Amino acid sequence: MIAAMLLVLLTIPALAQDGYFGKNKVKYKNFRWEKITTENFEIYYYQGGRELAQVAARMAENAGRRISQDMGHTLYNKIPIVLYTSHNDFAQTNIAQDIIDEGAGGFTTLLKNRVVVPYTGSYADLDHVITHELVHAFMFDLFFGKSMESIFSQQSLMQLPLWFVEGMAEYESRGWDPETEMIIKDLALNQRLIPIQELEGYGGSYFVYKEG
């Protein structure tokens, strides 16, 4: 989510405000964090999660290569990926101050450009969420990568519409999949496509992700 006047990107529902890692939120488990470092990412995991973290690391590197090529951008900084082995553990995270609902699939923070994702039992879903969130992380690195810690001192920031940000993330993570094609065809045939200039008014709705 992106803060009102300075940071348009913080209004994005898929992105959460940065919190202080490890405190100020009720927890039911104590996590002992370890790290796997790859060429472009740092995968943080806890007890019992090393094998999953290795899978996530491969997913991230594969996705990162595609995103880098498509965006024409090489990362300035390694991107931290915080991996939870269940959605219940994910809901206890202190990285985001907000309460995380059951439908949240993952988020990316702005200030430290961290990707936070849960494993819900499906490698396909994990790959999709990691790729989707990495698109946001690549955008942050592209715009602010050389000065992430002093971002609030910048006088003018690129303002991107939500439909572009989320649409690009969905396209990179899913491609032109049959579901999206069916939805767009149905909207077009029934003359219900939302004009681009009006799409921003639909917030974080389904249309923003699919039409974008």
Residue, then its C-alpha position, 0 to 999 in steps of 0.5 A: m500500500i502506498a502513502a497518500m501524497l508522496l508514494v502513490l504505489l502504497t495505495i496498492p492493496a497487494l503491497a503492505q506498509d513496512g513494519y518492524f520485523g519481529k515485534n509489536k504484533v501478537k504471535y503464537k510461535n517463535f520463529r528462528w530465522e535462517k537464510i539462503t542466499t542466491e545471486n539475486f535473492e535472500i530467502y528467509y525461512y524458519q525451522g522445518g522450511r529449508e527444503l521449501a526455501q530451496v524450491a522458492a529460491r529456484m522459483a525466484e531466480n527463474a522468475g527474476r530472469r524473466i522479469s529482468q529481461d521483460m523490464g530491461h532492468t538488472l537489480y541494484n540490490k538483492i531482494p529479501i524473500v520471507l517465506y512462511t510454511s503456512h498461511n496461519d504462520f504468515a498471518q502472524t508476521n510483524i513485517a506488516q502492521d495490518i491484520i492479514d486476512e485469509g484471502a491475502g496471498g502475499f505482499t511486498t514492502l516498499l522501504k526495505n523492498r521485502v517480498v513476504v509469501p506463505y506456502t499454502g500447499s501448492y507449488a504452482d500457487l507459490d510460484h505464481v505469488i512469488t513471481h507476482e510479488l517480484v514484479h512489484a519488487f523489481m519496480f521498487d528497485l527500478f525506481f528507488g533501488k539506489s536510495m531505498e533508505s532515503i525514499f521519503s526525501q525524494q520530491s517527485l516519484m513516478q506515479l503508476p496507475l494500479w491497473f498497470v502495476e497489478g496488470m503487469a504483475e499478473y501477466e508476468s506471473r500467469g501469462w495470457d492464461p485461458e481464464t483471463e482470455m475467457i473473461i476478457k472475451d466475455l466482457a468484450l462480447n457483452q460490451r462491458l470492458i471498462p475503459i482504461q481511463e476509468l479502470e483506476g476507479y475500481g481500486g483493487s478489484y478483480f477487473v484491475y488485475k484481469e483487464g490491466 
